[in-house]
């Protein structure tokens, strides 16, 4: 691909939809049964920890049962074969990029399979439940919450993301509605750094006007075609 060495890819819930994980803002979205402000804010967690733990216990179970799809596998292939810089910034809390084999992945909104101890600040891989109040394996306190970035909290590794965006030659957004900041602003940051911008999505996202090109369709079809195109040029 002419003049392209540094690629930043942003993924959202749409890339995991065909693995059976519900997106957030569809009619049957995740928050259909739970209002977002009831589950995805630190205030909600303080008010009703049981509701929030139950919600994320169920999400953890769904993540464990899901399998990567053709879009995750295609990005893993790109990660393996692309000699230049590449960073997959995912807003998703599932581990499907990693299970497909991708290595250069950053979870800006946290991970379903991680628990964070508010007493000692340790993080632990977690595949069980948190509702029943297990003790922290490091300090023994019962103070673990899902390791998830909620509204009003700072997403993870922003410096690393901004630095990759500043060097990007190509920015690709896959399966995200562009409704949640700061991720929704990445396309404009990449553009002002001189990157070409491409979106692959079922429908146009809220920031669609900022992309040089939009390809509409399911990620499992669009992403493998795009990866083939990049690797064969
Ligand atoms: C397919 C498909 C298929 C379907 N193939 N495609 C006012 C203005 C601007 C900002 C703010 C504001 N008031 C407050 C804010 C900030 C706030 C915010 O953005 N609020 C908005 C509601 C306006 N943001 C924050 O608070 C963030 N922190 C922050 O800003 O800190 C300060 C800061 C300052 C400066 C720099 C840096 C930071 C934190 C945001 C945390 C978001 N957390 C959540 C929940 C936790 C994770 C979890 O439970 O899973 O993360 S919210 C939720 O939305 C989740 C997602 O990661 C995120 C994005 O959703 P996503 O992935 O886009 O999913 P959908 O459902 O919206 O879209 C799916 C898309 O896929 C659709 O387009 C479909 O068409 C498509 N699709 N099937 C391809 N098969």
Boltz pocket constraint, residues with backbone or C-beta under 6 A from the ligand:
constraints:
  - pocket:
      binder: B
      contacts: [[A, 11], [A, 12], [A, 13], [A, 14], [A, 15], [A, 17], [A, 18], [A, 23], [A, 24], [A, 25], [A, 26], [A, 29], [A, 40], [A, 91], [A, 92], [A, 93], [A, 109], [A, 148], [A, 149], [A, 150], [A, 151], [A, 152], [A, 153], [A, 154], [A, 155], [A, 158], [A, 174], [A, 175], [A, 176], [A, 177], [A, 178], [A, 179], [A, 180], [A, 181], [A, 182], [A, 200], [A, 201], [A, 202], [A, 203], [A, 204], [A, 205], [A, 217], [A, 218], [A, 219], [A, 220]]
      max_distance: 6.0
